[in-house]
Amino acid sequence: FALFIGRSPNKTEAMSNEMYPANTPAGELFRQYLSMLDVSESESSVMNMVYCYTKGNRPPESRHLTTCSGLKKLELEIVGDKFKVVFMMGNDAVRWVFGPKFPGVRQILGKIYKCSLLGREVVFIPIIHPSHLLIQPELRGDTYKVLKMSARVIKDIRSGN
């Protein structure tokens, strides 16, 4: 039902081959996101822009994006019809979806975008990445407001409105 797009796997994810391991602070925050949205883990999926861990968790370079883009587009085509809501977690994810000149997530936080994905309307919502909240906890209030608003959007979608 809900797809979460992130930048790249972190070191723990890359080593465990598991998205947002439950025993990490970012994993715990991600599960809080799901709970606030009333979306179960079985109704959600996480997709990174690239497959590889980038040393120091730096943004992927254009060569990483180029290498992964064909497979990522195929992956999105395979699973894309299952999702009604796409959360873009962080600046890199927003710009991967909407283009490199698009404003960053903090400038568009709280906005909802209805776009076509594989010929059907999908709701795209920018959100602060859980790992970023660990670095800047003062952003939690704004993030939680967006999650509450997003929960109402999800409820409307589920009810057919």
WOJO-V439077 format. One line per field, one symbol per residue. ss: DSSP state (H for helix, E for strand, C for the rest). psi: psi as a letter, one per 20 degrees, with the letter a starting at -180 (. if undefined). A space follows every 50 residues. Layout:
# WOJO-V439077
ss = ???
psi = ???
This chain:
# WOJO-V439077
ss = CEEEEECCCCHHHHHHCCCCCCCCHHHHHHHHHHHHHCCCHHHEEEEECC CCCCHHHCCCCHHHHHHHHHHHHHHHHHHHHHCCEEEEECHHHHHHHHCC CCCCHHHHCCCEEEEEECCEEEEEEEECCHHHHHHCHHHHHHHHHHHHHH HHHHHHHHHCC
psi = gppppafqqrggghhikppmphjqghgggghgggghilprhijrqppqhr hqpppjkrqqrhhggggigghgggghhgihiiphppponrgggghhgiqi jqqrhhhjpiqpporpokjqpqpppqqpphhhhhhmiiigghghghgggh hhggggghij.
